[in-house]
């Protein structure tokens, strides 16, 4: 099961993952069903998200080789370089509290983390950050994107004595590349673990508190990440940020309840997706995802068979002046293909929206009164 992880005090609500220029065609759904996992069990970790990163080409000089022959990052220089940019985040709202991780990613004290780490404090709560040297500062929530599980804070002291983390490219990662995860698992600040990029381009939907966080194009890593790592850094061997740790997979017990710590299946939001969203949150306080002006509901195969209708996505409503209406769609239509792929889940529309910007198009095939047609829907600013 996918679970967002939280720090020691008390479990907190998970938030959502985010958009990027990564296309959905290679996203691998990870299904979660009451203790039965199809593909893999992913557990959304409340407050502490897990990420993994990979070493970019040309950084082999920063790797060492373990007895097993596996190339690993030289963790000591990476830790010395990156830890001053890492913070431990404490969030409180009413009776709920928890801890997570983050990193200084822009001058002026701007800190990138997971939305589920700070969501408990979103309505009148408080947030503070602690640096690797023990100093602390109050912080304000600048912007949130529950859909992609990203958020930006601003430390009141401006983080003026702490460096901005360097940026790598998640697009340059390769499976098997060594990476290092940094954060505060279980509230243990300045924790460093290492591993490799186990897989790329995972699509991991993580159930949250009234919202689903969409980890799109996620990096899978076996670097140990645990509750409290959420929002922390996944870096390559040059200490460059390649992902934001967001979730881990855990194995359910006999009762079907997931829990516990790392089993070597962690997931990070790729930085190529996260940084543009974070920059937009700093600029406007909003993620800026486009809209389709469309509300759909999946038609289960059994219901389709019983009613004699095709499987797909039933159009519940269309905004009168929105993109879907302009594309000719109407309530009652049945969408059978999304970008030429069979329409089987409403999340296909969500993911397509999160991975595009206003002005981009979405090709939809639909059936109306027994006749099939195809249209291009031009996404619009929300």
C-alpha positions as CSV (number, residue, x, y, z in Angstrom):
1,X,0.0,0.0,0.0
2,X,1.2,3.5,-0.7
3,X,1.5,5.6,2.4
4,X,2.8,9.0,3.2
5,X,5.0,8.8,6.3
6,X,5.1,11.0,9.3
7,X,7.4,11.8,12.1
8,X,7.4,10.4,15.7
9,X,4.7,12.6,17.4
10,X,1.6,11.8,15.6
11,X,0.5,10.6,12.1
12,X,-0.6,13.3,9.8
13,X,-2.6,13.5,6.6
14,X,-0.8,12.8,3.3
15,X,-0.9,15.2,0.5
16,X,-0.4,15.0,-3.2
17,X,2.3,14.7,-5.8
18,X,2.8,16.9,-8.9
19,X,2.9,17.8,-12.6
20,X,5.8,17.9,-15.1
21,X,6.8,17.7,-18.7
22,X,7.2,14.0,-18.3
23,X,4.7,12.2,-20.5
24,X,2.3,9.6,-19.1
25,X,3.0,6.9,-21.8
26,X,5.7,5.3,-19.7
27,X,4.1,5.7,-16.3
28,X,3.5,2.3,-14.6
29,X,0.4,2.2,-12.4
30,X,0.9,0.5,-9.0
31,X,-2.4,-0.9,-7.9
32,X,-3.4,-1.1,-4.3
33,X,-6.1,-3.4,-3.1
34,X,-6.9,-4.2,0.5
35,X,-3.6,-6.0,1.2
36,X,-3.3,-7.5,-2.3
37,X,-0.8,-5.7,-4.4
38,X,-0.7,-5.6,-8.2
39,X,2.8,-4.6,-9.3
40,X,4.0,-3.4,-5.9
41,X,2.8,-2.3,-2.5
42,X,3.3,1.4,-2.0
43,X,2.6,3.0,1.3
44,X,2.0,6.7,1.5
45,X,4.0,7.9,4.3
46,X,2.4,10.7,6.3
47,X,4.8,13.6,6.8
48,X,8.0,12.0,5.8
49,X,8.2,11.2,2.1
50,X,10.9,9.2,0.6
51,X,12.9,10.0,-2.6
52,X,15.8,8.6,-4.5
53,X,18.2,10.1,-7.0
54,X,20.7,8.9,-9.5
55,X,24.2,9.8,-10.4
56,X,24.5,11.9,-13.5
57,X,26.8,11.0,-16.3
58,X,30.4,11.9,-15.7
59,X,30.3,11.6,-11.9
60,X,31.9,8.1,-11.7
61,X,34.9,9.6,-9.9
62,X,32.6,10.3,-7.0
63,X,31.6,6.6,-6.6
64,X,33.2,3.8,-4.7
65,X,32.7,0.1,-5.1
66,X,31.3,-2.1,-2.3
67,X,32.5,-5.7,-1.7
68,X,29.5,-6.9,-3.7
69,X,30.8,-5.0,-6.7
70,X,28.0,-2.5,-6.6
71,X,29.0,1.1,-7.4
72,X,28.0,3.5,-4.6
73,X,28.4,7.2,-4.1
74,X,31.3,8.3,-1.9
75,X,28.8,9.3,0.9
76,X,31.2,11.3,3.1
77,X,31.8,14.2,0.7
78,X,28.2,14.1,-0.4
79,X,27.0,14.4,3.2
80,X,29.5,17.2,3.9
81,X,28.3,19.2,0.9
82,X,24.6,18.6,1.1
83,X,23.6,18.4,4.8
84,X,24.0,22.2,5.4
85,X,21.1,22.6,2.8
86,X,18.8,20.1,4.5
87,X,16.3,21.0,7.2
88,X,14.1,19.1,9.6
89,X,10.5,20.4,9.4
90,X,8.1,20.5,12.4
91,X,4.4,21.2,11.6
92,X,1.5,21.6,14.0
93,X,-2.2,22.2,13.6
94,X,-4.6,21.8,16.5
95,X,-4.0,18.4,18.1
96,X,-2.0,17.1,15.2
97,X,1.8,17.4,14.7
98,X,4.5,15.7,12.8
99,X,8.0,16.1,11.3
100,X,9.5,15.8,7.9
101,X,12.4,17.0,5.8
102,X,13.1,19.6,3.2
103,X,15.9,21.5,1.5
104,X,16.9,25.2,0.9
105,X,16.4,25.4,-2.9
106,X,16.4,29.2,-3.5
107,X,18.0,32.2,-2.0
108,X,15.9,34.1,0.6
109,X,15.1,31.0,2.7
110,X,12.8,29.2,0.3
111,X,12.5,25.5,1.2
112,X,11.1,22.7,-0.9
113,X,9.2,19.8,0.8
114,X,6.2,17.5,0.5
115,X,2.7,19.0,0.9
116,X,1.7,16.1,3.2
117,X,4.5,17.2,5.6
118,X,3.0,20.6,6.3
119,X,-0.7,20.1,5.4
120,X,-1.7,19.8,9.0
121,X,-0.6,23.4,9.5
122,X,-2.2,24.8,6.4
123,X,-5.2,26.3,8.3
124,X,-3.8,28.4,11.1
125,X,-1.1,26.0,12.3
126,X,2.6,26.6,12.7
127,X,5.7,25.4,10.9
128,X,9.3,25.6,12.0
129,X,12.6,24.4,10.5
130,X,15.8,23.2,12.1
131,X,19.1,23.3,10.2
132,X,21.8,20.7,10.4
133,X,23.8,22.7,12.9
134,X,20.9,22.8,15.3
135,X,19.7,26.3,14.7
136,X,16.0,26.8,14.1
137,X,13.6,29.3,12.6
138,X,9.9,29.8,12.2
139,X,8.6,29.3,8.6
140,X,5.6,30.3,6.6
141,X,3.8,28.3,3.9
142,X,4.3,30.0,0.6
143,X,2.4,27.6,-1.7
144,X,1.0,24.1,-1.8
145,X,0.3,21.6,-4.6
146,X,-1.5,18.6,-3.0
147,X,-2.0,17.0,-6.4
148,X,1.8,16.5,-6.8
149,X,2.6,16.4,-3.1
150,X,4.8,19.5,-3.2
151,X,5.0,22.6,-1.1
152,X,7.3,25.6,-0.5
153,X,8.1,27.2,2.8
154,X,10.0,30.4,3.6
155,X,12.2,30.5,6.7
156,X,11.7,33.7,8.6
157,X,15.5,34.1,9.1
158,X,16.0,33.8,5.3
159,X,18.3,30.8,5.7
160,X,21.0,33.4,5.1
161,X,23.8,31.3,6.6
162,X,22.9,28.1,4.7
163,X,23.7,27.1,1.1
164,X,21.1,26.5,-1.6
165,X,21.2,22.9,-2.7
166,X,22.7,22.2,-6.2
167,X,20.4,20.9,-8.9
168,X,20.9,17.9,-11.1
169,X,18.6,16.4,-13.8
170,X,16.2,13.5,-13.1
171,X,16.0,13.1,-16.9
172,X,19.6,12.0,-17.0
173,X,19.2,9.3,-14.4
174,X,19.8,5.6,-15.3
175,X,18.6,2.5,-13.6
176,X,21.4,1.2,-11.4
177,X,22.9,4.6,-10.9
178,X,24.0,5.3,-7.2
179,X,22.2,7.9,-5.2
180,X,22.1,9.3,-1.6
181,X,19.0,10.2,0.4
182,X,19.2,12.8,3.2
183,X,16.6,13.8,5.7
184,X,15.2,13.2,9.2
185,X,13.7,9.8,9.4
186,X,11.8,9.3,12.7
187,X,12.9,12.8,13.7
188,X,16.6,11.8,13.5
189,X,18.0,14.9,11.8
190,X,20.9,14.8,9.3
191,X,20.5,11.1,8.4
192,X,22.2,9.9,5.3
193,X,21.6,6.7,3.4
194,X,22.7,5.4,0.0
195,X,21.5,3.1,-2.7
196,X,20.7,3.0,-6.4
197,X,18.0,4.0,-8.8
198,X,15.9,0.8,-8.9
199,X,13.5,2.0,-11.6
200,X,12.3,5.1,-13.4
201,X,9.0,6.6,-14.6
202,X,6.8,5.0,-12.0
203,X,3.3,6.3,-11.6
204,X,2.4,6.0,-7.9
205,X,-1.0,7.2,-6.7
206,X,-0.8,7.8,-3.0
207,X,-4.0,8.1,-1.0
208,X,-4.0,11.1,1.3
209,X,-6.4,12.9,3.6
210,X,-9.3,13.5,1.2
211,X,-6.9,13.7,-1.8
212,X,-4.8,11.5,-4.0
213,X,-1.2,12.6,-4.4
214,X,0.0,11.7,-7.9
215,X,3.7,10.8,-8.1
216,X,4.3,11.1,-11.8
217,X,7.5,9.8,-13.4
218,X,8.6,8.8,-9.9
219,X,12.1,7.6,-9.2
220,X,12.2,4.2,-7.4
221,X,15.2,3.7,-5.1
222,X,16.4,1.1,-2.6
223,X,18.2,3.8,-0.5
224,X,16.6,3.5,3.0
225,X,13.9,6.0,3.5
226,X,11.5,6.0,6.4
227,X,8.8,8.2,8.0
228,X,10.3,11.6,8.4
229,X,12.3,11.4,5.2
230,X,9.4,12.9,3.3
231,X,10.3,16.0,1.5
232,X,14.0,15.4,1.8
233,X,16.6,15.2,-0.9
234,X,17.6,12.4,-3.2
235,X,20.9,13.4,-4.7
236,X,23.4,12.1,-7.2
237,X,27.1,11.4,-6.4
238,X,27.9,15.0,-7.1
239,X,25.5,16.1,-4.4
240,X,23.0,17.5,-6.9
241,X,19.2,17.3,-6.2
242,X,17.5,14.7,-8.5
243,X,14.4,13.9,-6.5
244,X,12.2,14.7,-3.5
245,X,11.5,11.7,-1.4
246,X,7.8,11.2,-1.0
247,X,6.6,7.6,-0.3
248,X,7.7,4.1,0.5
249,X,6.2,0.7,-0.1
250,X,5.5,-1.5,2.9
251,X,4.3,-5.0,3.2
252,X,0.9,-5.6,4.9
253,X,0.7,-7.9,8.0
254,X,-1.7,-10.8,8.3
255,X,-4.6,-8.4,8.9
256,X,-3.8,-6.6,5.7
257,X,-2.5,-3.5,7.5
258,X,0.6,-1.8,6.1
259,X,3.2,-0.2,8.3
260,X,6.8,-0.3,9.4
261,X,9.8,1.1,7.8
262,X,11.9,0.8,4.6
263,X,11.8,-2.5,2.7
264,X,13.9,-1.0,-0.1
265,X,11.0,0.4,-2.1
266,X,11.1,4.1,-2.0
267,X,9.7,6.7,-4.4
268,X,10.9,10.3,-5.1
269,X,9.3,13.1,-7.2
270,X,11.7,13.8,-10.1
271,X,13.3,17.2,-9.8
272,X,12.7,18.0,-13.5
273,X,9.0,17.9,-12.5
274,X,9.3,19.4,-9.1
275,X,11.3,22.5,-9.7
276,X,9.0,24.2,-12.2
277,X,6.1,23.7,-9.8
278,X,8.1,24.9,-6.9
279,X,9.2,28.0,-8.8
280,X,5.6,28.7,-9.7
281,X,4.6,28.3,-6.1
282,X,7.2,31.0,-5.1
283,X,6.0,33.3,-7.9
284,X,2.2,33.0,-7.5
285,X,1.5,30.8,-4.5
286,X,-0.4,28.4,-6.9
287,X,0.8,25.4,-8.9
288,X,-0.7,26.7,-12.1
289,X,-2.0,23.4,-13.5
290,X,-4.3,23.7,-16.5
291,X,-7.9,22.6,-16.6
292,X,-10.0,20.4,-18.9
293,X,-13.4,21.7,-17.8
294,X,-14.4,18.1,-17.7
295,X,-15.8,15.8,-15.0
296,X,-15.7,12.1,-15.7
297,X,-16.5,8.8,-14.0
298,X,-15.2,5.3,-14.8
299,X,-17.6,2.8,-16.2
300,X,-16.9,-0.6,-14.6
301,X,-16.7,-3.5,-17.1
302,X,-19.5,-5.3,-15.3
303,X,-21.8,-2.2,-15.5
304,X,-20.9,-1.7,-19.2
305,X,-21.8,-5.3,-20.0
306,X,-25.0,-5.1,-18.1
307,X,-26.1,-1.9,-19.8
308,X,-24.7,-2.7,-23.2
309,X,-22.5,0.4,-23.2
310,X,-18.8,0.5,-24.0
311,X,-16.2,0.7,-21.2
312,X,-14.5,4.0,-20.7
313,X,-15.1,7.3,-18.9
314,X,-18.6,8.7,-18.7
315,X,-18.8,12.4,-19.0
316,X,-20.7,13.7,-16.0
317,X,-20.5,17.4,-16.6
318,X,-18.8,19.9,-18.9
319,X,-18.1,23.6,-18.0
320,X,-20.1,25.7,-20.4
321,X,-17.2,27.9,-21.5
322,X,-14.4,25.5,-20.7
323,X,-11.9,23.6,-22.9
324,X,-14.1,20.4,-23.1
325,X,-17.1,22.3,-24.3
326,X,-15.0,24.1,-26.9
327,X,-13.7,20.7,-28.0
328,X,-17.3,19.6,-28.6
329,X,-17.8,17.3,-25.7
330,X,-21.1,17.0,-23.9
331,X,-22.4,15.4,-20.7
332,X,-23.4,11.9,-21.5
333,X,-20.5,11.2,-23.9
334,X,-18.4,8.2,-23.2
335,X,-14.6,8.7,-23.7
336,X,-13.0,5.5,-24.9
337,X,-9.4,6.7,-25.6
338,X,-7.1,9.3,-24.0
339,X,-4.1,10.1,-26.3
340,X,-4.9,7.0,-28.3
341,X,-4.7,4.7,-25.2
342,X,-7.8,2.9,-23.9
343,X,-9.7,5.0,-21.3
344,X,-9.8,2.9,-18.2
345,X,-9.3,5.3,-15.3
346,X,-10.2,8.9,-14.5
347,X,-6.6,9.3,-13.3
348,X,-5.6,9.3,-17.0
349,X,-7.2,12.7,-17.3
350,X,-5.6,13.9,-14.1
351,X,-2.1,12.7,-15.1
352,X,-2.5,14.2,-18.5
353,X,-3.4,17.6,-16.9
354,X,-0.5,17.5,-14.4
355,X,2.0,16.7,-17.1
356,X,1.0,19.5,-19.5
357,X,0.6,23.3,-19.5
358,X,-2.1,25.6,-20.7
359,X,-2.2,25.6,-24.5
360,X,-1.2,21.9,-24.8
361,X,-3.7,19.5,-26.3
362,X,-5.2,16.2,-25.2
363,X,-6.6,13.9,-27.9
364,X,-9.9,12.2,-26.8
365,X,-12.0,9.6,-28.6
366,X,-15.6,9.5,-27.5
367,X,-18.9,7.8,-28.4
368,X,-22.2,9.7,-28.6
369,X,-25.4,8.1,-29.7
370,X,-23.5,5.1,-31.0
371,X,-21.1,7.1,-33.1
372,X,-17.4,7.4,-32.4
373,X,-15.5,10.7,-32.9
374,X,-12.1,12.1,-32.0
375,X,-11.4,15.7,-30.8
376,X,-8.4,17.7,-29.6
377,X,-9.0,19.4,-26.2
378,X,-6.8,22.5,-25.7
379,X,-6.0,22.8,-22.0
380,X,-6.7,26.2,-20.4
381,X,-5.3,28.0,-17.4
382,X,-7.3,27.3,-14.3
